Amino acid sequence: MLSWMLDAAGRGIGSRRAGLGLSPEALAMARKIGPRARLGLLPMHKGIPLLPIARQLAEAFLALGDSVHILDSHEQSRDNPRTPAALERALAEASARARRVILVLGASCLDDASASLVMGLDGIILITRPGGTTEFHLHRLQREIDAERCLGVLMIE
């Protein structure tokens, strides 16, 4: 189970690594994730800022020598709406360009048409705040995702 405490801005709580600006927590988390290439950050409820978390994790992967692409499922444009099909295509393209892809997901993605996309990821990290969700809900989601791909719960303050 991953445990990486963050502050509200998505910075690791703890000392910074000299010269790199990288928290030891982020680096430890990247090492625990191992060889998984396509990762999803899944918020347990609305209002959790996931891009700062994705950036911290990307910095850690870069420090370990991996190429990284962050794909935001909320990013919308006229030319590239983020429907599940567009996300699948963008994920495939990003996977071809970078060793690691971090997909920032929406809170409702397990309940809508994006569920198949989520189930196709190599690893999923559930993101919550203290008091933001119940233990029962966390365990239910972990069972739905499956133990192989559910990398744990990341609690941010």
PyRosetta script that sets phi, psi and omega in degrees:
from pyrosetta import init, pose_from_sequence

init()
pose = pose_from_sequence("MLSWMLDAAGRGIGSRRAGLGLSPEALAMARKIGPRARLGLLPMHKGIPLLPIARQLAEAFLALGDSVHILDSHEQSRDNPRTPAALERALAEASARARRVILVLGASCLDDASASLVMGLDGIILITRPGGTTEFHLHRLQREIDAERCLGVLMIE")
pose.set_psi(1, 130.4)
pose.set_omega(1, 178.4)
pose.set_phi(2, -78.2)
pose.set_psi(2, 143.3)
pose.set_omega(2, 172.3)
pose.set_phi(3, -140.8)
pose.set_psi(3, 108.8)
pose.set_omega(3, -177.5)
pose.set_phi(4, -136.9)
pose.set_psi(4, 108.5)
pose.set_omega(4, -178.1)
pose.set_phi(5, -87.2)
pose.set_psi(5, 132.2)
pose.set_omega(5, -179.9)
pose.set_phi(6, -122.6)
pose.set_psi(6, 156.5)
pose.set_omega(6, 171.2)
pose.set_phi(7, -88.4)
pose.set_psi(7, -179.5)
pose.set_omega(7, -174.4)
pose.set_phi(8, -62.7)
pose.set_psi(8, -25.2)
pose.set_omega(8, 180.0)
pose.set_phi(9, -87.4)
pose.set_psi(9, 2.9)
pose.set_omega(9, 178.4)
pose.set_phi(10, 85.3)
pose.set_psi(10, 13.3)
pose.set_omega(10, 178.6)
pose.set_phi(11, -91.1)
pose.set_psi(11, 143.0)
pose.set_omega(11, 177.7)
pose.set_phi(12, -65.7)
pose.set_psi(12, 140.4)
pose.set_omega(12, 175.9)
pose.set_phi(13, -86.3)
pose.set_psi(13, 121.2)
pose.set_omega(13, -176.9)
pose.set_phi(14, 139.8)
pose.set_psi(14, -175.0)
pose.set_omega(14, -177.0)
pose.set_phi(15, -76.5)
pose.set_psi(15, 154.3)
pose.set_omega(15, 176.6)
pose.set_phi(16, -89.2)
pose.set_psi(16, 150.3)
pose.set_omega(16, 176.3)
pose.set_phi(17, -77.0)
pose.set_psi(17, 126.5)
pose.set_omega(17, -174.6)
pose.set_phi(18, -53.4)
pose.set_psi(18, 127.7)
pose.set_omega(18, 174.2)
pose.set_phi(19, 81.2)
pose.set_psi(19, -22.1)
pose.set_omega(19, -176.2)
pose.set_phi(20, -102.0)
pose.set_psi(20, -20.7)
pose.set_omega(20, -177.2)
pose.set_phi(21, 69.8)
pose.set_psi(21, 20.8)
pose.set_omega(21, -176.8)
pose.set_phi(22, -108.1)
pose.set_psi(22, 131.6)
pose.set_omega(22, -179.9)
pose.set_phi(23, -77.2)
pose.set_psi(23, 144.9)
pose.set_omega(23, 177.2)
pose.set_phi(24, -62.6)
pose.set_psi(24, -28.1)
pose.set_omega(24, 178.6)
pose.set_phi(25, -64.5)
pose.set_psi(25, -42.8)
pose.set_omega(25, 179.9)
pose.set_phi(26, -65.1)
pose.set_psi(26, -40.8)
pose.set_omega(26, 179.2)
pose.set_phi(27, -65.6)
pose.set_psi(27, -42.1)
pose.set_omega(27, 178.3)
pose.set_phi(28, -63.5)
pose.set_psi(28, -39.8)
pose.set_omega(28, 179.1)
pose.set_phi(29, -64.4)
pose.set_psi(29, -43.7)
pose.set_omega(29, 179.2)
pose.set_phi(30, -60.6)
pose.set_psi(30, -38.6)
pose.set_omega(30, 178.5)
pose.set_phi(31, -67.8)
pose.set_psi(31, -39.0)
pose.set_omega(31, 179.5)
pose.set_phi(32, -65.5)
pose.set_psi(32, -31.8)
pose.set_omega(32, -179.5)
pose.set_phi(33, -65.6)
pose.set_psi(33, -30.9)
pose.set_omega(33, 176.0)
pose.set_phi(34, 69.1)
pose.set_psi(34, -141.8)
pose.set_omega(34, -171.5)
pose.set_phi(35, -80.8)
pose.set_psi(35, 0.1)
pose.set_omega(35, -178.1)
pose.set_phi(36, -58.5)
pose.set_psi(36, 130.5)
pose.set_omega(36, -173.3)
pose.set_phi(37, -97.7)
pose.set_psi(37, -37.9)
pose.set_omega(37, -175.3)
pose.set_phi(38, -112.0)
pose.set_psi(38, 106.8)
pose.set_omega(38, -174.4)
pose.set_phi(39, -114.0)
pose.set_psi(39, 144.2)
pose.set_omega(39, 176.5)
pose.set_phi(40, -117.7)
pose.set_psi(40, 136.7)
pose.set_omega(40, 171.9)
pose.set_phi(41, -103.2)
pose.set_psi(41, 116.3)
pose.set_omega(41, -173.1)
pose.set_phi(42, -116.5)
pose.set_psi(42, 111.6)
pose.set_omega(42, 179.1)
pose.set_phi(43, -73.8)
pose.set_psi(43, 142.0)
pose.set_omega(43, 179.4)
pose.set_phi(44, -79.6)
pose.set_psi(44, -18.1)
pose.set_omega(44, 178.0)
pose.set_phi(45, -156.5)
pose.set_psi(45, 166.4)
pose.set_omega(45, -176.9)
pose.set_phi(46, -70.5)
pose.set_psi(46, 156.8)
pose.set_omega(46, 174.2)
pose.set_phi(47, 91.1)
pose.set_psi(47, 5.6)
pose.set_omega(47, 177.5)
pose.set_phi(48, -92.0)
pose.set_psi(48, 121.6)
pose.set_omega(48, 179.3)
pose.set_phi(49, -76.0)
pose.set_psi(49, 108.8)
pose.set_omega(49, -175.2)
pose.set_phi(50, -90.9)
pose.set_psi(50, -25.3)
pose.set_omega(50, -177.7)
pose.set_phi(51, -61.9)
pose.set_psi(51, -40.3)
pose.set_omega(51, 176.0)
pose.set_phi(52, -61.6)
pose.set_psi(52, -35.6)
pose.set_omega(52, 178.1)
pose.set_phi(53, -67.4)
pose.set_psi(53, -44.2)
pose.set_omega(53, 178.9)
pose.set_phi(54, -61.1)
pose.set_psi(54, -39.4)
pose.set_omega(54, 179.8)
pose.set_phi(55, -66.2)
pose.set_psi(55, -41.4)
pose.set_omega(55, 177.8)
pose.set_phi(56, -61.2)
pose.set_psi(56, -45.2)
pose.set_omega(56, 180.0)
pose.set_phi(57, -65.7)
pose.set_psi(57, -40.3)
pose.set_omega(57, 177.9)
pose.set_phi(58, -62.0)
pose.set_psi(58, -42.5)
pose.set_omega(58, 177.9)
pose.set_phi(59, -60.1)
pose.set_psi(59, -39.6)
pose.set_omega(59, 179.3)
pose.set_phi(60, -65.4)
pose.set_psi(60, -43.0)
pose.set_omega(60, 177.9)
pose.set_phi(61, -64.2)
pose.set_psi(61, -39.4)
pose.set_omega(61, 177.3)
pose.set_phi(62, -62.4)
pose.set_psi(62, -40.6)
pose.set_omega(62, 178.0)
pose.set_phi(63, -63.7)
pose.set_psi(63, -27.3)
pose.set_omega(63, 177.7)
pose.set_phi(64, -86.8)
pose.set_psi(64, -0.4)
pose.set_omega(64, 175.4)
pose.set_phi(65, 96.1)
pose.set_psi(65, 10.6)
pose.set_omega(65, -179.8)
pose.set_phi(66, -95.4)
pose.set_psi(66, 149.3)
pose.set_omega(66, 169.5)
pose.set_phi(67, -84.7)
pose.set_psi(67, 144.3)
pose.set_omega(67, -172.4)
pose.set_phi(68, -136.3)
pose.set_psi(68, 142.9)
pose.set_omega(68, 172.5)
pose.set_phi(69, -130.9)
pose.set_psi(69, 130.8)
pose.set_omega(69, 175.4)
pose.set_phi(70, -100.7)
pose.set_psi(70, 127.4)
pose.set_omega(70, -179.7)
pose.set_phi(71, -116.7)
pose.set_psi(71, 117.7)
pose.set_omega(71, -177.2)
pose.set_phi(72, -98.1)
pose.set_psi(72, 115.6)
pose.set_omega(72, -178.5)
pose.set_phi(73, -70.5)
pose.set_psi(73, -13.5)
pose.set_omega(73, 179.7)
pose.set_phi(74, -86.9)
pose.set_psi(74, -17.2)
pose.set_omega(74, -177.4)
pose.set_phi(75, -64.6)
pose.set_psi(75, 120.7)
pose.set_omega(75, -177.1)
pose.set_phi(76, -123.0)
pose.set_psi(76, 142.9)
pose.set_omega(76, 171.4)
pose.set_phi(77, -149.5)
pose.set_psi(77, 165.4)
pose.set_omega(77, 178.9)
pose.set_phi(78, -64.1)
pose.set_psi(78, -38.3)
pose.set_omega(78, -176.3)
pose.set_phi(79, -78.5)
pose.set_psi(79, -24.2)
pose.set_omega(79, -174.4)
pose.set_phi(80, -141.3)
pose.set_psi(80, 72.9)
pose.set_omega(80, 177.8)
pose.set_phi(81, -66.1)
pose.set_psi(81, 144.3)
pose.set_omega(81, -175.4)
pose.set_phi(82, -89.4)
pose.set_psi(82, 60.6)
pose.set_omega(82, 171.5)
pose.set_phi(83, -77.3)
pose.set_psi(83, 163.5)
pose.set_omega(83, 178.2)
pose.set_phi(84, -54.2)
pose.set_psi(84, -39.8)
pose.set_omega(84, -179.9)
pose.set_phi(85, -65.6)
pose.set_psi(85, -42.1)
pose.set_omega(85, 178.4)
pose.set_phi(86, -65.6)
pose.set_psi(86, -37.5)
pose.set_omega(86, 178.1)
pose.set_phi(87, -66.3)
pose.set_psi(87, -40.8)
pose.set_omega(87, 178.0)
pose.set_phi(88, -61.4)
pose.set_psi(88, -42.9)
pose.set_omega(88, 179.3)
pose.set_phi(89, -65.3)
pose.set_psi(89, -45.5)
pose.set_omega(89, 179.6)
pose.set_phi(90, -64.2)
pose.set_psi(90, -36.8)
pose.set_omega(90, 178.3)
pose.set_phi(91, -65.8)
pose.set_psi(91, -41.7)
pose.set_omega(91, 178.3)
pose.set_phi(92, -64.4)
pose.set_psi(92, -42.0)
pose.set_omega(92, 179.4)
pose.set_phi(93, -65.8)
pose.set_psi(93, -42.9)
pose.set_omega(93, 179.8)
pose.set_phi(94, -65.9)
pose.set_psi(94, -37.7)
pose.set_omega(94, 179.4)
pose.set_phi(95, -64.8)
pose.set_psi(95, -30.5)
pose.set_omega(95, 178.7)
pose.set_phi(96, -73.7)
pose.set_psi(96, -26.2)
pose.set_omega(96, -177.0)
pose.set_phi(97, -94.8)
pose.set_psi(97, -27.0)
pose.set_omega(97, -174.5)
pose.set_phi(98, -132.0)
pose.set_psi(98, 149.3)
pose.set_omega(98, 179.0)
pose.set_phi(99, -68.5)
pose.set_psi(99, -35.0)
pose.set_omega(99, -180.0)
pose.set_phi(100, -120.1)
pose.set_psi(100, 137.0)
pose.set_omega(100, 173.2)
pose.set_phi(101, -125.6)
pose.set_psi(101, 128.1)
pose.set_omega(101, 176.8)
pose.set_phi(102, -108.7)
pose.set_psi(102, 115.8)
pose.set_omega(102, -178.9)
pose.set_phi(103, -99.8)
pose.set_psi(103, 118.3)
pose.set_omega(103, 177.9)
pose.set_phi(104, -88.4)
pose.set_psi(104, 115.8)
pose.set_omega(104, -173.0)
pose.set_phi(105, -103.3)
pose.set_psi(105, 165.0)
pose.set_omega(105, 175.5)
pose.set_phi(106, -93.5)
pose.set_psi(106, 158.9)
pose.set_omega(106, -175.8)
pose.set_phi(107, -62.9)
pose.set_psi(107, -24.1)
pose.set_omega(107, -176.2)
pose.set_phi(108, -98.1)
pose.set_psi(108, 8.6)
pose.set_omega(108, -170.6)
pose.set_phi(109, -66.7)
pose.set_psi(109, -22.7)
pose.set_omega(109, 176.8)
pose.set_phi(110, -77.9)
pose.set_psi(110, -15.7)
pose.set_omega(110, -176.9)
pose.set_phi(111, -102.1)
pose.set_psi(111, -3.1)
pose.set_omega(111, -176.4)
pose.set_phi(112, -123.6)
pose.set_psi(112, -160.5)
pose.set_omega(112, -175.3)
pose.set_phi(113, -68.8)
pose.set_psi(113, -12.3)
pose.set_omega(113, 179.9)
pose.set_phi(114, -80.4)
pose.set_psi(114, -4.8)
pose.set_omega(114, -175.8)
pose.set_phi(115, -56.9)
pose.set_psi(115, -39.3)
pose.set_omega(115, -179.9)
pose.set_phi(116, -66.7)
pose.set_psi(116, -34.5)
pose.set_omega(116, 176.3)
pose.set_phi(117, -63.4)
pose.set_psi(117, -45.6)
pose.set_omega(117, 179.6)
pose.set_phi(118, -60.4)
pose.set_psi(118, -42.4)
pose.set_omega(118, -178.2)
pose.set_phi(119, -69.9)
pose.set_psi(119, -15.3)
pose.set_omega(119, 178.2)
pose.set_phi(120, -88.9)
pose.set_psi(120, -0.8)
pose.set_omega(120, 179.5)
pose.set_phi(121, -80.2)
pose.set_psi(121, 156.2)
pose.set_omega(121, 178.8)
pose.set_phi(122, -77.0)
pose.set_psi(122, -27.9)
pose.set_omega(122, -179.2)
pose.set_phi(123, -157.4)
pose.set_psi(123, 147.7)
pose.set_omega(123, -180.0)
pose.set_phi(124, -132.0)
pose.set_psi(124, 133.0)
pose.set_omega(124, 176.3)
pose.set_phi(125, -113.3)
pose.set_psi(125, 121.9)
pose.set_omega(125, 177.8)
pose.set_phi(126, -82.3)
pose.set_psi(126, 132.5)
pose.set_omega(126, -177.4)
pose.set_phi(127, -115.6)
pose.set_psi(127, 130.8)
pose.set_omega(127, -179.8)
pose.set_phi(128, -145.9)
pose.set_psi(128, 173.1)
pose.set_omega(128, 173.4)
pose.set_phi(129, -115.8)
pose.set_psi(129, 156.7)
pose.set_omega(129, 175.1)
pose.set_phi(130, -56.5)
pose.set_psi(130, 129.5)
pose.set_omega(130, -179.5)
pose.set_phi(131, 78.1)
pose.set_psi(131, 1.4)
pose.set_omega(131, -176.0)
pose.set_phi(132, -80.7)
pose.set_psi(132, -20.7)
pose.set_omega(132, -179.2)
pose.set_phi(133, -154.1)
pose.set_psi(133, 163.0)
pose.set_omega(133, -179.7)
pose.set_phi(134, -92.3)
pose.set_psi(134, 157.3)
pose.set_omega(134, 177.4)
pose.set_phi(135, -61.4)
pose.set_psi(135, -37.3)
pose.set_omega(135, 178.1)
pose.set_phi(136, -58.9)
pose.set_psi(136, -46.2)
pose.set_omega(136, -179.6)
pose.set_phi(137, -63.5)
pose.set_psi(137, -41.8)
pose.set_omega(137, 178.0)
pose.set_phi(138, -60.6)
pose.set_psi(138, -46.6)
pose.set_omega(138, -179.8)
pose.set_phi(139, -64.9)
pose.set_psi(139, -37.7)
pose.set_omega(139, 178.4)
pose.set_phi(140, -62.7)
pose.set_psi(140, -46.1)
pose.set_omega(140, 179.0)
pose.set_phi(141, -65.0)
pose.set_psi(141, -39.6)
pose.set_omega(141, 178.2)
pose.set_phi(142, -61.5)
pose.set_psi(142, -36.9)
pose.set_omega(142, 177.3)
pose.set_phi(143, -69.8)
pose.set_psi(143, -38.8)
pose.set_omega(143, -179.9)
pose.set_phi(144, -65.2)
pose.set_psi(144, -37.9)
pose.set_omega(144, -176.8)
pose.set_phi(145, -76.2)
pose.set_psi(145, -43.3)
pose.set_omega(145, 179.2)
pose.set_phi(146, 104.5)
pose.set_psi(146, 147.3)
pose.set_omega(146, -172.0)
pose.set_phi(147, -63.5)
pose.set_psi(147, -30.2)
pose.set_omega(147, -178.2)
pose.set_phi(148, -64.8)
pose.set_psi(148, -40.4)
pose.set_omega(148, -176.1)
pose.set_phi(149, -99.2)
pose.set_psi(149, -20.8)
pose.set_omega(149, 179.2)
pose.set_phi(150, -78.8)
pose.set_psi(150, 107.7)
pose.set_omega(150, -175.2)
pose.set_phi(151, -83.4)
pose.set_psi(151, -12.2)
pose.set_omega(151, 178.4)
pose.set_phi(152, 134.5)
pose.set_psi(152, -169.8)
pose.set_omega(152, -176.9)
pose.set_phi(153, -117.5)
pose.set_psi(153, 130.6)
pose.set_omega(153, 176.4)
pose.set_phi(154, -107.0)
pose.set_psi(154, 118.7)
pose.set_omega(154, -179.7)
pose.set_phi(155, -102.5)
pose.set_psi(155, 126.5)
pose.set_omega(155, 178.8)
pose.set_phi(156, -111.3)
pose.set_psi(156, 149.7)
pose.set_omega(156, 179.1)
pose.set_phi(157, -93.4)
pose.dump_pdb("model.pdb")
